[in-house]
Amino acid sequence: MNAIITVVGTDQVGIIAKVSNFLAQHSINIADISQTILSGNFVMMMMVELSAATIPMEELRAALEDLGSQLKVTINIMHEKVFSAMHRI
């Protein structure tokens, strides 16, 4: 099962490292990643593989929201199918 994680907020040192480390601690593989800085705003999108995850989706969602609060960014996660349906033209 794949999911999309988005991270948006003011750019600062360590965002990628802290989010990646959190995912690694829960056996979540980053299959693809894209990030950019837009006018001082950090924007990152990741496709992750959840098949080996050691944390259920709802707990993962809550833990990512907590991590986002610590980093002062917004972190969202949704199943890949939901993301694709929302962004279909």
Backbone atoms as SQL, in Angstrom:
CREATE TABLE atoms (id INTEGER PRIMARY KEY, chain TEXT, resi INTEGER, resn TEXT, atom TEXT, x REAL, y REAL, z REAL);
INSERT INTO atoms VALUES
  (1, 'A', 1, 'MET', 'N', 0.848, -1.168, 0.000),
  (2, 'A', 1, 'MET', 'CA', 0.000, 0.000, 0.000),
  (3, 'A', 1, 'MET', 'C', 0.900, 1.239, 0.000),
  (4, 'A', 2, 'ASN', 'N', 0.576, 2.201, -0.840),
  (5, 'A', 2, 'ASN', 'CA', 1.323, 3.450, -0.921),
  (6, 'A', 2, 'ASN', 'C', 0.488, 4.601, -0.392),
  (7, 'A', 3, 'ALA', 'N', 1.187, 5.637, 0.062),
  (8, 'A', 3, 'ALA', 'CA', 0.531, 6.854, 0.530),
  (9, 'A', 3, 'ALA', 'C', 1.358, 8.050, 0.082),
  (10, 'A', 4, 'ILE', 'N', 0.715, 9.202, 0.085),
  (11, 'A', 4, 'ILE', 'CA', 1.377, 10.454, -0.243),
  (12, 'A', 4, 'ILE', 'C', 1.462, 11.283, 1.031),
  (13, 'A', 5, 'ILE', 'N', 2.660, 11.769, 1.320),
  (14, 'A', 5, 'ILE', 'CA', 2.875, 12.663, 2.466),
  (15, 'A', 5, 'ILE', 'C', 3.266, 14.010, 1.906),
  (16, 'A', 6, 'THR', 'N', 2.609, 15.064, 2.382),
  (17, 'A', 6, 'THR', 'CA', 2.979, 16.427, 2.004),
  (18, 'A', 6, 'THR', 'C', 3.433, 17.176, 3.250),
  (19, 'A', 7, 'VAL', 'N', 4.447, 18.000, 3.068),
  (20, 'A', 7, 'VAL', 'CA', 4.989, 18.825, 4.151),
  (21, 'A', 7, 'VAL', 'C', 5.096, 20.249, 3.609),
  (22, 'A', 8, 'VAL', 'N', 4.458, 21.188, 4.298),
  (23, 'A', 8, 'VAL', 'CA', 4.460, 22.581, 3.856),
  (24, 'A', 8, 'VAL', 'C', 4.688, 23.481, 5.068),
  (25, 'A', 9, 'GLY', 'N', 5.561, 24.475, 4.902),
  (26, 'A', 9, 'GLY', 'CA', 5.795, 25.429, 5.975),
  (27, 'A', 9, 'GLY', 'C', 6.994, 26.298, 5.661),
  (28, 'A', 10, 'THR', 'N', 7.349, 27.134, 6.623),
  (29, 'A', 10, 'THR', 'CA', 8.511, 28.006, 6.470),
  (30, 'A', 10, 'THR', 'C', 9.774, 27.165, 6.449),
  (31, 'A', 11, 'ASP', 'N', 10.657, 27.452, 5.506),
  (32, 'A', 11, 'ASP', 'CA', 11.894, 26.691, 5.358),
  (33, 'A', 11, 'ASP', 'C', 12.768, 26.820, 6.595),
  (34, 'A', 12, 'GLN', 'N', 13.373, 25.703, 6.988),
  (35, 'A', 12, 'GLN', 'CA', 14.318, 25.681, 8.114),
  (36, 'A', 12, 'GLN', 'C', 15.206, 24.453, 7.968),
  (37, 'A', 13, 'VAL', 'N', 16.305, 24.463, 8.651),
  (38, 'A', 13, 'VAL', 'CA', 17.254, 23.343, 8.617),
  (39, 'A', 13, 'VAL', 'C', 16.636, 22.109, 9.265),
  (40, 'A', 14, 'GLY', 'N', 16.765, 20.956, 8.608),
  (41, 'A', 14, 'GLY', 'CA', 16.433, 19.683, 9.227),
  (42, 'A', 14, 'GLY', 'C', 15.068, 19.097, 8.947),
  (43, 'A', 15, 'ILE', 'N', 14.238, 19.753, 8.154),
  (44, 'A', 15, 'ILE', 'CA', 12.895, 19.214, 7.916),
  (45, 'A', 15, 'ILE', 'C', 12.976, 17.843, 7.254),
  (46, 'A', 16, 'ILE', 'N', 13.711, 17.745, 6.157),
  (47, 'A', 16, 'ILE', 'CA', 13.808, 16.468, 5.444),
  (48, 'A', 16, 'ILE', 'C', 14.414, 15.402, 6.349),
  (49, 'A', 17, 'ALA', 'N', 15.453, 15.745, 7.063),
  (50, 'A', 17, 'ALA', 'CA', 16.128, 14.780, 7.937),
  (51, 'A', 17, 'ALA', 'C', 15.189, 14.260, 9.024),
  (52, 'A', 18, 'LYS', 'N', 14.445, 15.137, 9.652),
  (53, 'A', 18, 'LYS', 'CA', 13.577, 14.715, 10.760),
  (54, 'A', 18, 'LYS', 'C', 12.396, 13.891, 10.265),
  (55, 'A', 19, 'VAL', 'N', 11.793, 14.282, 9.149),
  (56, 'A', 19, 'VAL', 'CA', 10.675, 13.513, 8.611),
  (57, 'A', 19, 'VAL', 'C', 11.176, 12.159, 8.117),
  (58, 'A', 20, 'SER', 'N', 12.290, 12.134, 7.401),
  (59, 'A', 20, 'SER', 'CA', 12.859, 10.871, 6.892),
  (60, 'A', 20, 'SER', 'C', 13.237, 9.943, 8.037),
  (61, 'A', 21, 'ASN', 'N', 13.842, 10.480, 9.075),
  (62, 'A', 21, 'ASN', 'CA', 14.222, 9.676, 10.235),
  (63, 'A', 21, 'ASN', 'C', 12.989, 9.067, 10.905),
  (64, 'A', 22, 'PHE', 'N', 11.943, 9.862, 11.068),
  (65, 'A', 22, 'PHE', 'CA', 10.698, 9.373, 11.660),
  (66, 'A', 22, 'PHE', 'C', 10.152, 8.197, 10.847),
  (67, 'A', 23, 'LEU', 'N', 10.119, 8.352, 9.528),
  (68, 'A', 23, 'LEU', 'CA', 9.603, 7.292, 8.670),
  (69, 'A', 23, 'LEU', 'C', 10.466, 6.034, 8.777),
  (70, 'A', 24, 'ALA', 'N', 11.781, 6.185, 8.781),
  (71, 'A', 24, 'ALA', 'CA', 12.689, 5.042, 8.896),
  (72, 'A', 24, 'ALA', 'C', 12.476, 4.299, 10.214),
  (73, 'A', 25, 'GLN', 'N', 12.242, 5.034, 11.292),
  (74, 'A', 25, 'GLN', 'CA', 12.004, 4.407, 12.596),
  (75, 'A', 25, 'GLN', 'C', 10.765, 3.508, 12.581),
  (76, 'A', 26, 'HIS', 'N', 9.841, 3.777, 11.658),
  (77, 'A', 26, 'HIS', 'CA', 8.605, 2.999, 11.568),
  (78, 'A', 26, 'HIS', 'C', 8.566, 2.110, 10.323),
  (79, 'A', 27, 'SER', 'N', 9.751, 1.822, 9.761),
  (80, 'A', 27, 'SER', 'CA', 9.901, 0.921, 8.606),
  (81, 'A', 27, 'SER', 'C', 9.057, 1.348, 7.409),
  (82, 'A', 28, 'ILE', 'N', 8.974, 2.649, 7.192),
  (83, 'A', 28, 'ILE', 'CA', 8.241, 3.200, 6.058),
  (84, 'A', 28, 'ILE', 'C', 9.263, 3.662, 5.028),
  (85, 'A', 29, 'ASN', 'N', 9.207, 3.065, 3.844),
  (86, 'A', 29, 'ASN', 'CA', 10.154, 3.369, 2.790),
  (87, 'A', 29, 'ASN', 'C', 9.683, 4.553, 1.954),
  (88, 'A', 30, 'ILE', 'N', 10.603, 5.458, 1.641),
  (89, 'A', 30, 'ILE', 'CA', 10.306, 6.572, 0.748),
  (90, 'A', 30, 'ILE', 'C', 10.587, 6.092, -0.672),
  (91, 'A', 31, 'ALA', 'N', 9.526, 5.945, -1.470),
  (92, 'A', 31, 'ALA', 'CA', 9.663, 5.458, -2.837),
  (93, 'A', 31, 'ALA', 'C', 10.030, 6.576, -3.807),
  (94, 'A', 32, 'ASP', 'N', 9.547, 7.782, -3.517),
  (95, 'A', 32, 'ASP', 'CA', 9.826, 8.936, -4.376),
  (96, 'A', 32, 'ASP', 'C', 9.686, 10.188, -3.526),
  (97, 'A', 33, 'ILE', 'N', 10.470, 11.201, -3.853),
  (98, 'A', 33, 'ILE', 'CA', 10.431, 12.439, -3.077),
  (99, 'A', 33, 'ILE', 'C', 10.719, 13.627, -3.986),
  (100, 'A', 34, 'SER', 'N', 10.023, 14.712, -3.720),
  (101, 'A', 34, 'SER', 'CA', 10.241, 15.962, -4.437),
  (102, 'A', 34, 'SER', 'C', 10.113, 17.087, -3.420),
  (103, 'A', 35, 'GLN', 'N', 11.019, 18.036, -3.481),
  (104, 'A', 35, 'GLN', 'CA', 10.920, 19.169, -2.571),
  (105, 'A', 35, 'GLN', 'C', 11.421, 20.419, -3.264),
  (106, 'A', 36, 'THR', 'N', 10.892, 21.549, -2.837),
  (107, 'A', 36, 'THR', 'CA', 11.304, 22.827, -3.382),
  (108, 'A', 36, 'THR', 'C', 11.080, 23.910, -2.342),
  (109, 'A', 37, 'ILE', 'N', 11.679, 25.046, -2.592),
  (110, 'A', 37, 'ILE', 'CA', 11.464, 26.227, -1.758),
  (111, 'A', 37, 'ILE', 'C', 10.791, 27.258, -2.649),
  (112, 'A', 38, 'LEU', 'N', 9.609, 27.718, -2.261),
  (113, 'A', 38, 'LEU', 'CA', 8.867, 28.725, -3.007),
  (114, 'A', 38, 'LEU', 'C', 8.717, 29.964, -2.136),
  (115, 'A', 39, 'SER', 'N', 9.444, 31.019, -2.474),
  (116, 'A', 39, 'SER', 'CA', 9.376, 32.286, -1.722),
  (117, 'A', 39, 'SER', 'C', 9.547, 32.072, -0.223),
  (118, 'A', 40, 'GLY', 'N', 10.517, 31.248, 0.149),
  (119, 'A', 40, 'GLY', 'CA', 10.793, 30.994, 1.560),
  (120, 'A', 40, 'GLY', 'C', 9.930, 29.916, 2.187),
  (121, 'A', 41, 'ASN', 'N', 8.990, 29.366, 1.425),
  (122, 'A', 41, 'ASN', 'CA', 8.131, 28.288, 1.918),
  (123, 'A', 41, 'ASN', 'C', 8.658, 26.947, 1.443),
  (124, 'A', 42, 'PHE', 'N', 8.818, 26.030, 2.369),
  (125, 'A', 42, 'PHE', 'CA', 9.275, 24.680, 2.080),
  (126, 'A', 42, 'PHE', 'C', 8.074, 23.850, 1.648),
  (127, 'A', 43, 'VAL', 'N', 8.204, 23.134, 0.533),
  (128, 'A', 43, 'VAL', 'CA', 7.138, 22.264, 0.036),
  (129, 'A', 43, 'VAL', 'C', 7.769, 20.926, -0.341),
  (130, 'A', 44, 'MET', 'N', 7.285, 19.844, 0.273),
  (131, 'A', 44, 'MET', 'CA', 7.810, 18.516, -0.023),
  (132, 'A', 44, 'MET', 'C', 6.657, 17.544, -0.215),
  (133, 'A', 45, 'MET', 'N', 6.815, 16.662, -1.188),
  (134, 'A', 45, 'MET', 'CA', 5.840, 15.606, -1.427),
  (135, 'A', 45, 'MET', 'C', 6.606, 14.295, -1.526),
  (136, 'A', 46, 'MET', 'N', 6.113, 13.287, -0.824),
  (137, 'A', 46, 'MET', 'CA', 6.749, 11.976, -0.835),
  (138, 'A', 46, 'MET', 'C', 5.723, 10.896, -1.121),
  (139, 'A', 47, 'MET', 'N', 6.110, 9.909, -1.915),
  (140, 'A', 47, 'MET', 'CA', 5.320, 8.695, -2.017),
  (141, 'A', 47, 'MET', 'C', 6.018, 7.682, -1.133),
  (142, 'A', 48, 'VAL', 'N', 5.278, 7.098, -0.212),
  (143, 'A', 48, 'VAL', 'CA', 5.861, 6.145, 0.726),
  (144, 'A', 48, 'VAL', 'C', 5.162, 4.801, 0.611),
  (145, 'A', 49, 'GLU', 'N', 5.913, 3.755, 0.932),
  (146, 'A', 49, 'GLU', 'CA', 5.390, 2.389, 0.944),
  (147, 'A', 49, 'GLU', 'C', 5.088, 1.997, 2.380),
  (148, 'A', 50, 'LEU', 'N', 3.849, 1.611, 2.639),
  (149, 'A', 50, 'LEU', 'CA', 3.418, 1.311, 4.005),
  (150, 'A', 50, 'LEU', 'C', 3.344, -0.187, 4.309),
  (151, 'A', 51, 'SER', 'N', 3.711, -1.030, 3.353),
  (152, 'A', 51, 'SER', 'CA', 3.533, -2.474, 3.535),
  (153, 'A', 51, 'SER', 'C', 4.280, -3.037, 4.747),
  (154, 'A', 52, 'ALA', 'N', 5.417, -2.471, 5.110),
  (155, 'A', 52, 'ALA', 'CA', 6.197, -2.960, 6.257),
  (156, 'A', 52, 'ALA', 'C', 6.084, -2.041, 7.478),
  (157, 'A', 53, 'ALA', 'N', 5.177, -1.070, 7.422),
  (158, 'A', 53, 'ALA', 'CA', 5.058, -0.086, 8.512),
  (159, 'A', 53, 'ALA', 'C', 4.760, -0.758, 9.844),
  (160, 'A', 54, 'THR', 'N', 5.390, -0.241, 10.890),
  (161, 'A', 54, 'THR', 'CA', 5.208, -0.785, 12.233),
  (162, 'A', 54, 'THR', 'C', 4.186, 0.017, 13.034),
  (163, 'A', 55, 'ILE', 'N', 3.421, 0.864, 12.353),
  (164, 'A', 55, 'ILE', 'CA', 2.447, 1.721, 13.008),
  (165, 'A', 55, 'ILE', 'C', 1.201, 1.770, 12.117),
  (166, 'A', 56, 'PRO', 'N', 0.002, 1.636, 12.711),
  (167, 'A', 56, 'PRO', 'CA', -1.227, 1.711, 11.912),
  (168, 'A', 56, 'PRO', 'C', -1.430, 3.118, 11.320),
  (169, 'A', 57, 'MET', 'N', -2.180, 3.201, 10.231),
  (170, 'A', 57, 'MET', 'CA', -2.365, 4.453, 9.495),
  (171, 'A', 57, 'MET', 'C', -2.871, 5.594, 10.381),
  (172, 'A', 58, 'GLU', 'N', -3.862, 5.350, 11.214),
  (173, 'A', 58, 'GLU', 'CA', -4.410, 6.438, 12.044),
  (174, 'A', 58, 'GLU', 'C', -3.391, 6.937, 13.065),
  (175, 'A', 59, 'GLU', 'N', -2.617, 6.024, 13.650),
  (176, 'A', 59, 'GLU', 'CA', -1.559, 6.439, 14.573),
  (177, 'A', 59, 'GLU', 'C', -0.467, 7.188, 13.814),
  (178, 'A', 60, 'LEU', 'N', -0.166, 6.734, 12.611),
  (179, 'A', 60, 'LEU', 'CA', 0.829, 7.402, 11.773),
  (180, 'A', 60, 'LEU', 'C', 0.385, 8.828, 11.465),
  (181, 'A', 61, 'ARG', 'N', -0.874, 8.986, 11.095),
  (182, 'A', 61, 'ARG', 'CA', -1.411, 10.314, 10.785),
  (183, 'A', 61, 'ARG', 'C', -1.259, 11.243, 12.004),
  (184, 'A', 62, 'ALA', 'N', -1.637, 10.766, 13.173),
  (185, 'A', 62, 'ALA', 'CA', -1.542, 11.573, 14.388),
  (186, 'A', 62, 'ALA', 'C', -0.086, 11.895, 14.732),
  (187, 'A', 63, 'ALA', 'N', 0.799, 10.911, 14.580),
  (188, 'A', 63, 'ALA', 'CA', 2.217, 11.122, 14.898),
  (189, 'A', 63, 'ALA', 'C', 2.852, 12.127, 13.932),
  (190, 'A', 64, 'LEU', 'N', 2.459, 12.072, 12.652),
  (191, 'A', 64, 'LEU', 'CA', 2.977, 13.042, 11.688),
  (192, 'A', 64, 'LEU', 'C', 2.459, 14.444, 11.984),
  (193, 'A', 65, 'GLU', 'N', 1.212, 14.552, 12.421),
  (194, 'A', 65, 'GLU', 'CA', 0.677, 15.867, 12.815),
  (195, 'A', 65, 'GLU', 'C', 1.459, 16.418, 14.011),
  (196, 'A', 66, 'ASP', 'N', 1.778, 15.558, 14.967),
  (197, 'A', 66, 'ASP', 'CA', 2.580, 15.983, 16.127),
  (198, 'A', 66, 'ASP', 'C', 3.971, 16.424, 15.689),
  (199, 'A', 67, 'LEU', 'N', 4.601, 15.655, 14.799),
  (200, 'A', 67, 'LEU', 'CA', 5.918, 16.018, 14.294),
  (201, 'A', 67, 'LEU', 'C', 5.844, 17.357, 13.572),
  (202, 'A', 68, 'GLY', 'N', 4.801, 17.552, 12.787),
  (203, 'A', 68, 'GLY', 'CA', 4.610, 18.825, 12.101),
  (204, 'A', 68, 'GLY', 'C', 4.506, 19.989, 13.076),
  (205, 'A', 69, 'SER', 'N', 3.792, 19.793, 14.169),
  (206, 'A', 69, 'SER', 'CA', 3.681, 20.841, 15.195),
  (207, 'A', 69, 'SER', 'C', 5.045, 21.179, 15.779),
  (208, 'A', 70, 'GLN', 'N', 5.848, 20.149, 16.042),
  (209, 'A', 70, 'GLN', 'CA', 7.191, 20.370, 16.584),
  (210, 'A', 70, 'GLN', 'C', 8.049, 21.159, 15.600),
  (211, 'A', 71, 'LEU', 'N', 7.904, 20.849, 14.304),
  (212, 'A', 71, 'LEU', 'CA', 8.713, 21.502, 13.272),
  (213, 'A', 71, 'LEU', 'C', 8.086, 22.812, 12.775),
  (214, 'A', 72, 'LYS', 'N', 6.870, 23.095, 13.233),
  (215, 'A', 72, 'LYS', 'CA', 6.118, 24.285, 12.792),
  (216, 'A', 72, 'LYS', 'C', 5.852, 24.250, 11.285),
  (217, 'A', 73, 'VAL', 'N', 5.480, 23.042, 10.805),
  (218, 'A', 73, 'VAL', 'CA', 5.064, 22.840, 9.424),
  (219, 'A', 73, 'VAL', 'C', 3.771, 22.017, 9.458),
  (220, 'A', 74, 'THR', 'N', 3.107, 21.928, 8.323),
  (221, 'A', 74, 'THR', 'CA', 1.906, 21.101, 8.213),
  (222, 'A', 74, 'THR', 'C', 2.271, 19.827, 7.471),
  (223, 'A', 75, 'ILE', 'N', 1.988, 18.679, 8.096),
  (224, 'A', 75, 'ILE', 'CA', 2.258, 17.388, 7.472),
  (225, 'A', 75, 'ILE', 'C', 0.937, 16.648, 7.323),
  (226, 'A', 76, 'ASN', 'N', 0.648, 16.223, 6.096),
  (227, 'A', 76, 'ASN', 'CA', -0.560, 15.456, 5.807),
  (228, 'A', 76, 'ASN', 'C', -0.185, 14.150, 5.130),
  (229, 'A', 77, 'ILE', 'N', -1.009, 13.125, 5.339),
  (230, 'A', 77, 'ILE', 'CA', -0.818, 11.842, 4.672),
  (231, 'A', 77, 'ILE', 'C', -2.169, 11.358, 4.174),
  (232, 'A', 78, 'MET', 'N', -2.179, 10.792, 2.975),
  (233, 'A', 78, 'MET', 'CA', -3.390, 10.179, 2.443),
  (234, 'A', 78, 'MET', 'C', -3.007, 9.019, 1.537),
  (235, 'A', 79, 'HIS', 'N', -3.913, 8.065, 1.437),
  (236, 'A', 79, 'HIS', 'CA', -3.672, 6.936, 0.545),
  (237, 'A', 79, 'HIS', 'C', -3.464, 7.441, -0.877),
  (238, 'A', 80, 'GLU', 'N', -2.602, 6.764, -1.607),
  (239, 'A', 80, 'GLU', 'CA', -2.285, 7.158, -2.976),
  (240, 'A', 80, 'GLU', 'C', -3.541, 7.225, -3.853),
  (241, 'A', 81, 'LYS', 'N', -4.465, 6.302, -3.693),
  (242, 'A', 81, 'LYS', 'CA', -5.686, 6.290, -4.512),
  (243, 'A', 81, 'LYS', 'C', -6.541, 7.523, -4.243),
  (244, 'A', 82, 'VAL', 'N', -6.638, 7.938, -2.990),
  (245, 'A', 82, 'VAL', 'CA', -7.404, 9.130, -2.646),
  (246, 'A', 82, 'VAL', 'C', -6.733, 10.361, -3.262),
  (247, 'A', 83, 'PHE', 'N', -5.411, 10.451, -3.120),
  (248, 'A', 83, 'PHE', 'CA', -4.665, 11.580, -3.700),
  (249, 'A', 83, 'PHE', 'C', -4.864, 11.648, -5.208),
  (250, 'A', 84, 'SER', 'N', -4.750, 10.493, -5.874),
  (251, 'A', 84, 'SER', 'CA', -4.902, 10.453, -7.341),
  (252, 'A', 84, 'SER', 'C', -6.300, 10.877, -7.753),
  (253, 'A', 85, 'ALA', 'N', -7.313, 10.419, -7.029),
  (254, 'A', 85, 'ALA', 'CA', -8.688, 10.782, -7.356),
  (255, 'A', 85, 'ALA', 'C', -8.926, 12.278, -7.173),
  (256, 'A', 86, 'MET', 'N', -8.323, 12.855, -6.147),
  (257, 'A', 86, 'MET', 'CA', -8.500, 14.290, -5.872),
  (258, 'A', 86, 'MET', 'C', -7.829, 15.152, -6.928),
  (259, 'A', 87, 'HIS', 'N', -6.753, 14.664, -7.555),
  (260, 'A', 87, 'HIS', 'CA', -5.976, 15.462, -8.483),
  (261, 'A', 87, 'HIS', 'C', -6.126, 15.033, -9.942),
  (262, 'A', 88, 'ARG', 'N', -7.164, 14.244, -10.207),
  (263, 'A', 88, 'ARG', 'CA', -7.434, 13.814, -11.583),
  (264, 'A', 88, 'ARG', 'C', -8.061, 14.977, -12.344),
  (265, 'A', 89, 'ILE', 'N', -7.618, 15.148, -13.584),
  (266, 'A', 89, 'ILE', 'CA', -8.154, 16.248, -14.416),
  (267, 'A', 89, 'ILE', 'C', -9.379, 15.745, -15.164);
